[in-house]
Amino acid sequence: MKKIIIAVDGYSSCGKSTMAKQLAKEIGYIYVDSGAMYRAVTLLALRAKLFSTDGKIQEKQLKALLPKMQISFKYNAETGMPNTYLNNENVEKEIRTMVVSSHVSPIAVLSEVRAALVAQQQQMGKEKGIIMDGRDIGTTVFPNAEMKVFVTASPEIRAQRRFDELKSNGQNASFDDVLKNVENRDYIDSHREISPLRQASDAVVLDNSHLTREEQLNWLLNLYHQRTTE
């Protein structure tokens, strides 16, 4: 069976990473979480105190850090999923906090950051047999991907999923704050000047608002088998 590139795009907190990881494990593909890469850059900027009190980023200082930044993914045998590493440090839990979530959109719109990460992502996909999820994978990173999925769900359902995830990780957050964050990220992601979130013309839409993980995986597997036998 031929190897392909699978691009999974969609709104925040749609469960894109979870579904991509499940599919990758099922078919033996390499999984890359592009959103985690932008979160890692955000964490780097927060640690370097590059955000001003009004939320603006010190772009020149951040740009100077990018050549020294290394983002990688390593398999976690306990979870069966990859962890995100920033300069060889496991930052998987830290990049999932609300602090990082509330600062990631301003980072993701910076052309220097996007150029640096897109170059890394395209390098990862040269051999195919890869699944990557994010906001612009099927439109910018891999416009020629053989399988493209655009994932959506209602803001309220996505906020509830994010809220439950934060609670399970022992983090305090209010549902209203999480919903506001989801809606703000939707607006910023869809209206940014560089690589805005949009559905690729050849992407298949998956609304997973009311699907179980098993139903979702079966849907993805059916589409995968279609694409690899065409």
GUPAKE-476392 format. One record per residue: residue in three letters; x, y, z of N, C-alpha, C in turn. Coordinates in steps of 0.001 Angstrom, whole numbers, padded with zeros to 6 digits. Last residue first. Layout:
BEGIN
> aa n_c1 n_c2 n_c3 ca_c1 ca_c2 ca_c3 c_c1 c_c2 c_c3
> Ala X Y Z X Y Z X Y Z
...
END
This chain:
BEGIN
> aa n_c1 n_c2 n_c3 ca_c1 ca_c2 ca_c3 c_c1 c_c2 c_c3
> Glu -006737 004554 -004395 -007171 005282 -005595 -006113 005200 -006682
> Thr -005930 003525 -002063 -006246 002554 -003112 -006684 003222 -004402
> Thr -005619 005548 -000284 -004438 004738 -000576 -004695 003672 -001638
> Arg -008149 006693 -000031 -007064 007489 -000595 -005853 006642 -000991
> Gln -009642 004636 001180 -010037 005180 -000109 -008864 005865 -000807
> His -008293 004395 003596 -008270 003258 002669 -008705 003698 001262
> Tyr -008947 006917 004715 -007549 006544 004466 -007472 005412 003436
> Leu -011704 006702 005053 -011183 007695 004124 -009728 007367 003740
> Asn -011748 004668 006978 -012433 004483 005696 -011895 005449 004649
> Leu -010361 005913 009062 -009799 004715 008421 -010441 004460 007062
> Leu -012154 007953 009786 -010837 008289 009257 -010214 007103 008514
> Trp -014294 006412 010739 -014510 007367 009647 -013181 007692 008974
> Asn -013063 005107 012857 -013588 004318 011738 -013806 005198 010509
> Leu -012551 007302 014534 -011447 006527 013986 -011895 005708 012780
> Gln -015201 008068 015164 -014311 008996 014482 -013157 008256 013809
> Glu -016095 005878 016574 -016778 006265 015334 -015885 007177 014488
> Glu -014315 005997 018750 -014325 004820 017890 -014975 005146 016543
> Arg -014976 008405 019960 -013637 008245 019387 -013578 007067 018429
> Thr -018272 009406 018850 -017366 008783 019810 -015994 008666 019155
> Leu -019638 012545 017816 -019054 011246 017483 -018226 010713 018643
> His -020669 015094 017891 -021401 014027 018593 -020894 012634 018229
> Ser -018804 016733 016604 -019516 017213 017791 -020129 016072 018595
> Asn -017215 016464 014397 -017159 015402 015409 -017869 015791 016705
> Asp -017379 016821 011135 -017973 017448 012319 -018073 016363 013386
> Leu -015150 016968 008659 -015563 016041 009720 -016078 016852 010901
> Val -014821 017449 005185 -015216 018003 006483 -015657 016890 007428
> Val -012004 017039 003178 -013277 016443 003573 -013607 016922 004980
> Ala -010463 019290 000840 -010540 018652 002158 -011942 018101 002403
> Asp -010066 020779 -001425 -010158 019329 -001582 -010169 018577 -000248
> Ser -009866 023376 -000520 -010945 023052 -001463 -011135 021546 -001632
> Ala -009344 023687 002997 -008804 023481 001652 -009925 022999 000740
> Gln -010714 026033 005150 -010836 024681 004619 -010253 024618 003216
> Arg -008494 028020 007132 -009572 027873 006154 -009575 026443 005636
> Leu -006708 030215 009029 -007416 028942 009084 -008547 028952 008058
> Pro -004196 032022 007120 -005367 031942 007992 -005989 030547 007962
> Ser -001382 032759 006337 -001915 031390 006467 -003113 031308 007406
> Ile -001384 035970 007629 -000535 034903 007088 -001155 033539 007385
> Glu -003405 037480 008864 -002977 037802 007501 -002209 036669 006850
> Arg -006171 036032 010638 -004771 036443 010553 -004364 036612 009089
> His -008749 035102 010908 -008570 036441 010349 -007112 036891 010259
> Ser -008783 032623 012099 -009493 032774 010828 -009218 034109 010145
> Asp -007395 033006 014480 -006904 032019 013520 -007514 032225 012134
> Ile -009041 034927 015745 -007667 035264 015372 -007148 034312 014302
> Tyr -011432 033429 016089 -011422 034697 015353 -010018 035025 014854
> Asp -010567 031239 017612 -011252 031034 016330 -011162 032289 015469
> Arg -009620 032526 019887 -008670 031840 019013 -009281 031567 017648
> Asn -012044 033428 020954 -011012 034391 020556 -010012 033757 019594
> Glu -013299 030992 021510 -013900 031910 020544 -012887 032941 020049
> Val -011537 029948 023466 -011822 029203 022237 -012356 030134 021154
> Asn -011730 031922 025460 -010447 031643 024824 -010632 030923 023498
> Lys -014406 031641 026183 -013941 032909 025626 -012622 032724 024885
> Leu -014313 029050 027250 -015145 029328 026073 -014694 030617 025389
> Val -012641 029509 029458 -012211 028591 028415 -012995 028839 027130
> Asp -014223 031237 030958 -012912 031689 030483 -012414 030814 029337
> Asp -016409 029577 031481 -016609 030812 030717 -015285 031329 030156
> Phe -015273 027578 033088 -015776 027234 031752 -015932 028482 030889
> Ser -012193 028382 034707 -013653 028483 034643 -014096 028172 033219
> Ala -009623 026377 036186 -010102 027243 035107 -011615 027279 035163
> Asn -006796 024769 037464 -008017 025514 037763 -008371 026437 036604
> Gln -005608 021509 036741 -005500 022957 036540 -006839 023625 036790
> Gly -005440 018747 036703 -005303 019441 037971 -005166 020944 037855
> Asn -006023 017484 034400 -004607 017742 034629 -004363 018542 035901
> Ser -008732 017517 034418 -008090 016210 034594 -006597 016349 034845
> Lys -009147 020231 033869 -009511 019682 035187 -008799 018361 035448
> Leu -008336 020307 031191 -007621 021100 032193 -007888 020561 033593
> Glu -010283 018636 030041 -008863 018289 029948 -008056 019027 031008
> Asp -012618 020065 030513 -012453 018743 031126 -010991 018316 031124
> Phe -012081 022288 028880 -012303 022468 030310 -012078 021150 031052
> Arg -012039 021102 026360 -010828 021753 026864 -010903 021917 028377
> Arg -014697 020248 026194 -013607 019277 026081 -012324 019843 026678
> Gln -016007 022699 026370 -016232 021688 027400 -015122 020645 027389
> Ala -015162 023928 024013 -014789 024516 025299 -014959 023500 026427
> Arg -016396 022286 022137 -014932 022348 022180 -014439 022921 023505
> Ile -019065 022849 022687 -018576 021478 022843 -017061 021464 022942
> Glu -019109 025590 022053 -019461 025126 023401 -018939 023715 023668
> Pro -018441 025707 019312 -017547 026298 020314 -017823 025786 021723
> Ser -018978 022549 017568 -019476 023811 018104 -018510 024367 019155
> Ala -016448 021511 015236 -017425 021189 016280 -017869 022530 016854
> Thr -014356 020165 012602 -015095 021226 013264 -016024 020651 014330
> Val -011629 019556 010422 -012413 019153 011587 -013102 020353 012223
> Phe -010819 018398 007338 -011062 019654 008053 -012063 019365 009169
> Val -008308 016484 005844 -009508 016469 006677 -009623 017826 007373
> Lys -006827 015068 003008 -007011 016276 003814 -008350 016198 004541
> Met -004483 013168 001408 -005684 013079 002251 -005749 014304 003147
> Glu -002270 013933 -000054 -003252 013050 -000697 -004551 012926 000101
> Ala -001055 017268 -000246 -001335 016072 000563 -002448 015250 -000079
> Asn -000287 019610 -001429 -000474 018451 -002304 -000716 017157 -001524
> Pro 000165 021428 000586 -000984 021660 -000302 -001271 020483 -001237
> Phe 001397 021353 003389 001324 020265 002412 000110 020458 001499
> Val 001337 024073 004379 002470 023166 004623 002517 022056 003573
> Thr -001092 025295 003351 000231 025919 003236 001375 024912 003340
> Thr -003361 023604 003454 -003362 024779 002587 -001977 025344 002339
> Gly -003065 021554 005258 -003532 021215 003913 -003521 022380 002947
> Ile -002161 023060 007484 -001377 021937 006965 -001776 021611 005517
> Asp -003018 025140 009071 -002738 025406 007656 -001964 024272 007000
> Arg -003488 024226 011622 -004429 025198 011061 -004246 025372 009555
> Gly -003045 020739 012355 -002821 022144 012670 -003894 023034 012092
> Asp -001272 017620 012062 -002489 018401 012275 -002135 019829 012658
> Met -000044 015021 010045 000225 016271 010732 -001087 017038 010886
> Ile 001381 011944 009405 000126 012627 009719 000479 013888 010493
> Ile 003225 010164 006882 003179 011097 008004 001778 011682 008149
> Gly 004248 008993 004597 003932 008155 005741 003821 008967 007011
> Lys 007057 010959 003282 005628 010601 003371 005395 009650 004558
> Glu 009532 012029 003318 009451 010586 003077 008016 010069 003070
> Lys 009014 014720 003914 009645 014361 002646 009511 012885 002297
> Gly 008029 015766 006283 007112 015049 005397 007715 014555 004097
> Met 009997 017187 007595 009496 015966 008230 008657 015126 007273
> Gln 010181 019390 005950 011301 018457 005994 010857 017119 006572
> Gln 007848 020673 006632 007987 020141 005274 009138 019148 005188
> Gln 008481 021431 009287 007383 020507 009019 007505 019869 007631
> Gln 010558 023282 008960 010796 022052 009726 009743 020997 009389
> Ala 009171 025223 007485 010357 024586 006909 010661 023272 007627
> Val 007259 025972 009364 006817 025324 008119 007991 024612 007456
> Leu 008902 027224 011287 008234 025962 011611 007739 025235 010359
> Ala 009875 029495 009919 010799 028568 010569 010150 027207 010810
> Ala 007507 030758 009096 008481 030312 008102 009422 029264 008693
> Arg 006323 031347 011568 005659 030428 010642 006647 029887 009619
> Val 008188 033181 012618 007891 031940 013328 007292 030921 012365
> Glu 008049 035240 010733 009322 034573 010987 009119 033227 011673
> Ser 005355 036077 010864 005865 035460 009640 007167 034699 009874
> Leu 003105 035484 013458 004391 036081 013092 005013 035341 011906
> Val 000886 034204 014339 000701 035109 013206 002023 035709 012727
> Ala 001572 032736 016595 001297 032006 015351 001132 032913 014138
> Ile 001703 034597 018647 002937 033978 018162 002715 033373 016778
> Pro -000970 035209 019096 -000076 036269 018629 001256 035731 018101
> Ser -001818 032527 019961 -002293 033128 018707 -001414 034274 018224
> Val -000697 031929 022507 -000191 031265 021312 -000617 031948 020013
> His -001639 032869 024904 -000583 033647 024256 -000166 033092 022888
> Ser -003459 031153 025993 -003889 032540 025837 -002847 033411 025134
> Ser -001990 028772 026178 -003123 028860 025251 -003516 030302 024965
> Val -000215 029356 028261 000302 029201 026907 -000827 029364 025889
> Val -002135 029457 030321 -001210 030580 030105 -000653 030526 028686
> Met -003343 026994 030335 -004119 028133 029851 -003223 029337 029578
> Thr -001040 024404 029166 -001671 025235 030180 -002444 026378 029545
> Arg 000447 022854 027463 -001015 022666 027426 -001744 023542 028440
> Ile 003113 023113 027873 002569 023806 026705 001053 023679 026607
> Glu 003553 021482 030111 003634 022938 030255 003009 023674 029075
> Lys 003434 018858 029169 002409 019352 030086 002377 020873 030131
> Glu 005690 018805 027353 004339 018403 026938 003252 018968 027848
> Val 008354 019274 027424 007478 020384 027823 006009 020074 027518
> Asn 011394 017929 027951 010004 017514 027792 009085 018614 028323
> Glu 014119 019306 026235 013364 019276 027494 011908 018893 027212
> Asn 015445 019689 023819 015671 018427 024543 015018 018364 025921
> Asn 014240 022079 022909 015676 022025 023223 015987 020868 024175
> Leu 011319 020749 023798 011884 022039 023425 013335 022049 023879
> Tyr 009250 018093 022833 010495 018501 023478 010959 019839 022907
> Thr 006227 016397 023374 006901 017511 022713 008124 017929 023520
> Asn 005639 012871 023035 005751 014075 023846 006530 015131 023071
> Pro 003373 010564 021435 004609 011338 021463 004533 012522 022415
> Met 001890 007718 023166 001800 008923 022356 003130 009681 022402
> Gly 001794 005810 025072 001642 005361 023697 001556 006513 022720
> Thr 002259 006326 027686 001007 006842 027117 000747 006318 025713
> Glu 004681 004922 028048 003598 004810 029026 002261 005243 028439
> Ala 006409 005634 025968 005947 004240 026045 004766 004078 027002
> Asn 006388 008290 023947 006242 007987 025368 005619 006593 025495
> Tyr 008597 009418 021436 007542 008482 021823 007565 008214 023326
> Lys 009183 012826 020842 009706 011531 021263 008569 010673 021810
> Phe 009867 015503 018706 008839 014652 019311 009442 013294 019625
> Ser 011275 018840 018895 011241 017453 018453 010142 016703 019183
> Ile 012784 021871 018169 011549 021219 018605 011531 019813 018036
> Gln 015171 024184 019004 014977 022853 018435 013723 022231 019028
> Met 016520 027365 018428 015408 026583 018956 015281 025248 018229
> Lys 018272 029074 017332 018806 028211 018396 017747 027250 018948
> Pro 016794 030605 015562 017830 029705 015022 018386 028723 016052
> Leu 015035 032058 017426 014553 030984 016560 015647 030075 016008
> Leu 015996 034255 018793 016011 032961 019478 015707 031787 018543
> Ala 015587 036426 017158 016968 036075 017470 017077 034706 018125
> Lys 012825 036611 017246 013454 036209 015992 014894 035752 016238
> Leu 012504 037679 019805 012064 036318 019525 012736 035788 018269
> Gln 013516 040243 019442 014161 039357 020414 013782 037895 020161
> Lys 011706 041218 017538 013135 041134 017220 013853 040166 018149
> Glu 009172 041141 018904 009451 040313 017734 010940 040154 017436
> Gln 007739 040974 021698 008972 041624 021250 009547 040783 020109
> Ile 004200 041136 021538 005411 040336 021574 006598 041145 021078
> Lys 001582 042324 023689 002388 042402 022475 003704 041645 022657
> Gly 000165 042416 026062 000108 041199 025261 000924 041216 023983
> Asp 000559 044513 027713 -000617 044595 026845 -000700 043419 025869
> Thr 002946 043909 028931 001732 043832 029744 000464 043901 028892
> Ser 004786 041901 026510 004569 043105 027307 003251 042973 028051
> Phe 006722 038991 026292 005384 039568 026176 005290 040801 027067
> Leu 009140 037867 026834 009056 038682 025621 007665 039249 025366
> Lys 010374 036186 028778 009652 037417 029150 009562 038394 027977
> Ala 011302 033758 028214 012242 034851 027955 011633 036217 028270
> Arg 009041 032285 028698 010184 032097 029590 011198 033230 029437
> Leu 007502 033133 026525 007069 033422 027896 008240 033318 028863
> Ala 008955 032067 024369 008778 033522 024495 008358 033914 025903
> Leu 008685 029325 024899 010014 029920 024813 009933 031436 025016
> Leu 005935 029082 024653 006568 028830 025945 007955 029448 025989
> Thr 005747 029580 021890 005079 030470 022851 005691 030321 024234
> Val 007061 027368 020902 007632 028694 020646 007049 029707 021630
> Ala 005228 025460 021756 006595 025415 022266 007304 026755 022056
> Arg 003008 026103 020247 002923 026244 021698 004329 026253 022320
> Tyr 003952 025372 017776 003683 026796 018032 003547 027062 019530
> Met 004110 022628 018249 005310 023353 017864 005134 024851 018117
> Ala 001522 021897 018702 002456 021801 019824 003735 022564 019517
> Gly 000544 022137 016119 000085 023076 017141 001000 023080 018349
> Ser 001642 019938 014868 002164 021267 014523 001736 022312 015540
> Asp 002501 016946 015718 001538 017916 016235 002075 019319 015962
> Val 002928 014175 013740 003539 015446 014122 002434 016433 014505
> Tyr 003431 010687 013516 002523 011785 013860 003309 013016 014281
> Ile 003973 008231 011088 004594 009173 012017 003620 010316 012259
> Tyr 001883 005238 010956 002455 006463 010403 003121 007289 011503
> Gly 000402 002910 011484 001858 002889 011548 002541 004086 010923
> Ile -002296 002903 011705 -001763 002603 010378 -000228 002639 010325
> Glu -002740 003422 014433 -003474 002343 013767 -002816 001927 012452
> Lys -001214 005669 014984 -000917 004419 015686 -001538 003229 014960
> Ala -002538 007538 013372 -001124 007236 013142 -000744 005896 013762
> Leu -005057 007607 014600 -004935 007115 013231 -003496 006715 012930
> Gln -004353 008692 017094 -005006 007380 017013 -004829 006776 015627
> Lys -003290 011177 016325 -002446 010214 017041 -003032 008808 016927
> Ala -005557 012344 015209 -004384 012113 014364 -003448 011090 014999
> Met -007226 012535 017415 -007630 011684 016295 -006435 011363 015391
> Thr -005711 014271 019068 -006107 012947 019537 -006445 012028 018374
> Ser -005516 016579 017457 -004308 015848 017853 -004643 014424 018278
> Lys -008210 017380 017225 -007418 017024 016032 -006214 016166 016401
> Gly -010071 018260 019015 -009555 016909 019189 -008735 016440 018001
> Cys -010745 020812 018851 -011617 019881 018126 -011184 018432 018330
> Ser -009242 022910 019892 -009982 022033 020816 -011016 021160 020119
> Ser -009532 025095 017055 -008891 024691 018302 -009825 023816 019132
> Tyr -010510 023809 013781 -010553 024763 014886 -009875 024205 016137
> Gly -008285 022317 011311 -009562 022613 011956 -009398 023553 013130
> Asp -006667 019598 009493 -006820 020990 009911 -008153 021183 010611
> Val -004494 017185 008669 -005705 017368 009482 -005727 018812 009988
> Ala -003152 015388 006056 -003229 016713 006668 -004567 016873 007386
> Ile -001034 012834 005256 -002381 013112 005759 -002350 014440 006504
> Ile 000672 011505 002539 000683 012541 003571 -000761 012820 003954
> Ile 001253 007947 002017 000717 009257 001671 000975 010243 002810
> Lys 002443 004950 000532 002461 005896 001642 001973 007257 001162
> Lys 000579 002189 -000883 001421 003378 -001012 001330 004265 000228
> Met 000845 -001200 000000 000000 000000 000000 000882 001253 000000
END
